Amino acid sequence: MARDWHNWARTASASPTDVIAATDPRQISEVIVRAAQAGRTVRMVGSGHSFTTTAVANDIMITPGSLTGVRSVDAAAGRITVEAGIDLTTLCEVLDANGLALTNMGDVRVQTMAGALQTGTHGSGRASGTFAEMVTELEIVLADGSIVTVNAQNDPDLFNSARVGLGAFGIVTAITLAVEPKFRLHAHEFPATIEEVQQNFDAWTASHDHVEFYWFPHTDKCLVKHNDRTYDEAAPPGKFANWWEERFIANTVFGAMCRLGRAAPGYIPLLNKTAGRVLSDRDYIDDSWLVFTSPRNVKFKEMEYSLPRGSLMPALTRVRKLIADRHWRISFPVEVRSVPGDSAWLSPATERDTGYLAFHAFDRTDDEWFVDVENVLREYNGRPHWGKMHTRSHADLAAAYPRWDDVLAVRDRVDPHRVFANDYTRTVLGE
Ligand SMILES: Cc1cc2nc3c(=O)[nH]c(=O)nc-3n(C[C@H](O)[C@H](O)[C@H](O)COP(=O)(O)OP(=O)(O)OC[C@H]3O[C@@H](n4cnc5c(N)ncnc54)[C@H](O)[C@@H]3O)c2cc1C
């Protein structure tokens, strides 16, 4: 059955010839074998939360279907094995019910586990890295239909390629994650000037478990977030305060300001200054997954770049100057995070301590400025987030990834006829 598809941000769409709801690895294996024999292509989609065309499947599209269960939980060993299509909210609920939690998370929990993994999804952390670092084993269906379970011992090359694999190495059917006893986070959010934040970011990231900040373009204002582990009693923001801050101010009021900014871009600096003035201090304690993530109702487009950690602040200073010089009107705050380097060969954080700069454009507004910002970030050996807008291709990505040739060799080994290709993989990995 064919069905048109588009992603969350409506920046990518597909008209698949066939749409198949996943049930189990054997069914997926049969689909792949038939597709390979007929010279067709197969892609699995997650929740469509990538901004790029990475998930686009114009031939055979596999959807998460009922491949969303939990296979096993071993609380004593700190391991959980889940099916690929489980969404992160369900995963967190299951972990919580078993006294467990993920070590680190990004800003939202609506993605599927496999989808989040495949593009290198990350949060911010002093000692805890991207999702790829939590994976101990992957079950994956390869182009010849074989169902294999790979880890760092039995096939390190495939394990290192397919953890952040852009769907190009096979269909992931199950993932085993190293998890830990559940913990709470003490969140401290506070306003600060961009000069103060740029000066203190290194010291803060050294002394707090998770640090990130948002800088409001056209102002010197930032909102800083420090999250630190605690086993103190939960003291969540009151129901009303939570609704007010996260639903109303962060989504409804912000959405209205963005619409106003779209209708009259000249007002954006004033709107950002107003937003910067109402930022306030907030302190609360809650279960880790409830602090890491929050709802995002305002639609946007995003580009995010990974940079060598030491280049993060110099690159941000250059981008601030660029925004001022070009007189662009940017309504969304720039988000800044950092993680330790990781070992997945296609992870934008591979083999280097990493800082991230994320740029957003409101739904249906001009995002041409992304390209000029991207040119600056290239100079710092920036690597794009695979799920977020960028204009890079394999010719200029190769030099940014130390294990690039090894990745391509693994792809040739496991998918020589490119059963898992789409236009995105052809662009970023080559034919
Ligand atoms: C509001 C919002 C907030 C976000 N916040 C963050 C953040 O804080 N940090 C961050 O790093 N990113 C963030 N992202 C980006 C997002 O985490 C990634 O783009 C992620 O890949 C989306 O997961 P998904 O389940 O929607 O997968 P999709 O976008 O549907 O697919 C992603 C890729 O995975 C492949 N894939 C899916 N399932 C399988 C499978 N079973 N086997 C093989 N390949 C598969 C797809 O083909 C595609 O290549 C955010 C995105 C949005 C829209």
PDBQT file of the ligand as one rigid body, heavy atoms in Angstrom, charges set to zero:
ROOT
HETATM    1  C1  LIG A 501      11.833  19.190  17.864  1.00  0.00    +0.000 C 
HETATM    2  C2  LIG A 501      13.125  18.437  17.622  1.00  0.00    +0.000 A 
HETATM    3  C3  LIG A 501      14.082  18.395  18.639  1.00  0.00    +0.000 A 
HETATM    4  C4  LIG A 501      15.295  17.713  18.434  1.00  0.00    +0.000 A 
HETATM    5  N1  LIG A 501      16.230  17.710  19.434  1.00  0.00    +0.000 NA
HETATM    6  C5  LIG A 501      17.432  17.105  19.212  1.00  0.00    +0.000 A 
HETATM    7  C6  LIG A 501      18.448  17.119  20.215  1.00  0.00    +0.000 A 
HETATM    8  O1  LIG A 501      18.273  17.653  21.321  1.00  0.00    +0.000 OA
HETATM    9  N2  LIG A 501      19.642  16.516  19.918  1.00  0.00    +0.000 N 
HETATM   10  C7  LIG A 501      19.885  15.940  18.701  1.00  0.00    +0.000 A 
HETATM   11  O2  LIG A 501      20.989  15.442  18.489  1.00  0.00    +0.000 OA
HETATM   12  N3  LIG A 501      18.934  15.898  17.757  1.00  0.00    +0.000 NA
HETATM   13  C8  LIG A 501      17.723  16.457  17.978  1.00  0.00    +0.000 A 
HETATM   14  N4  LIG A 501      16.760  16.411  17.008  1.00  0.00    +0.000 N 
HETATM   15  C9  LIG A 501      17.034  15.624  15.784  1.00  0.00    +0.000 C 
HETATM   16  C10 LIG A 501      16.528  14.172  15.941  1.00  0.00    +0.000 C 
HETATM   17  O3  LIG A 501      16.889  13.622  17.190  1.00  0.00    +0.000 OA
HETATM   18  C11 LIG A 501      17.148  13.285  14.853  1.00  0.00    +0.000 C 
HETATM   19  O4  LIG A 501      16.938  13.826  13.591  1.00  0.00    +0.000 OA
HETATM   20  C12 LIG A 501      16.630  11.845  14.902  1.00  0.00    +0.000 C 
HETATM   21  O5  LIG A 501      17.330  11.115  13.941  1.00  0.00    +0.000 OA
HETATM   22  C13 LIG A 501      15.131  11.727  14.652  1.00  0.00    +0.000 C 
HETATM   23  O6  LIG A 501      14.704  10.413  15.004  1.00  0.00    +0.000 OA
HETATM   24  P1  LIG A 501      13.430   9.768  14.285  1.00  0.00    +0.000 P 
HETATM   25  O7  LIG A 501      12.973   8.606  15.073  1.00  0.00    +0.000 OA
HETATM   26  O8  LIG A 501      12.427  10.824  13.998  1.00  0.00    +0.000 OA
HETATM   27  O9  LIG A 501      14.079   9.224  12.954  1.00  0.00    +0.000 OA
HETATM   28  P2  LIG A 501      13.833   9.680  11.436  1.00  0.00    +0.000 P 
HETATM   29  O10 LIG A 501      14.113  11.131  11.310  1.00  0.00    +0.000 OA
HETATM   30  O11 LIG A 501      12.524   9.162  10.966  1.00  0.00    +0.000 OA
HETATM   31  O12 LIG A 501      15.013   8.853  10.728  1.00  0.00    +0.000 OA
HETATM   32  C14 LIG A 501      16.351   9.175  10.985  1.00  0.00    +0.000 C 
HETATM   33  C15 LIG A 501      17.266   8.202  10.229  1.00  0.00    +0.000 C 
HETATM   34  O13 LIG A 501      17.213   6.921  10.848  1.00  0.00    +0.000 OA
HETATM   35  C16 LIG A 501      16.949   5.941   9.863  1.00  0.00    +0.000 C 
HETATM   36  N5  LIG A 501      16.260   4.848  10.529  1.00  0.00    +0.000 N 
HETATM   37  C17 LIG A 501      15.151   4.905  11.304  1.00  0.00    +0.000 A 
HETATM   38  N6  LIG A 501      14.872   3.700  11.802  1.00  0.00    +0.000 NA
HETATM   39  C18 LIG A 501      15.825   2.860  11.332  1.00  0.00    +0.000 A 
HETATM   40  C19 LIG A 501      16.083   1.464  11.513  1.00  0.00    +0.000 A 
HETATM   41  N7  LIG A 501      15.299   0.721  12.273  1.00  0.00    +0.000 N 
HETATM   42  N8  LIG A 501      17.147   0.931  10.898  1.00  0.00    +0.000 NA
HETATM   43  C20 LIG A 501      17.953   1.704  10.123  1.00  0.00    +0.000 A 
HETATM   44  N9  LIG A 501      17.758   3.011   9.923  1.00  0.00    +0.000 NA
HETATM   45  C21 LIG A 501      16.695   3.581  10.531  1.00  0.00    +0.000 A 
HETATM   46  C22 LIG A 501      16.131   6.673   8.822  1.00  0.00    +0.000 C 
HETATM   47  O14 LIG A 501      16.106   6.024   7.577  1.00  0.00    +0.000 OA
HETATM   48  C23 LIG A 501      16.888   7.981   8.781  1.00  0.00    +0.000 C 
HETATM   49  O15 LIG A 501      18.066   7.818   8.036  1.00  0.00    +0.000 OA
HETATM   50  C24 LIG A 501      15.543  17.072  17.181  1.00  0.00    +0.000 A 
HETATM   51  C25 LIG A 501      14.577  17.110  16.170  1.00  0.00    +0.000 A 
HETATM   52  C26 LIG A 501      13.382  17.805  16.385  1.00  0.00    +0.000 A 
HETATM   53  C27 LIG A 501      12.355  17.863  15.281  1.00  0.00    +0.000 C 
ENDROOT
TORSDOF 0
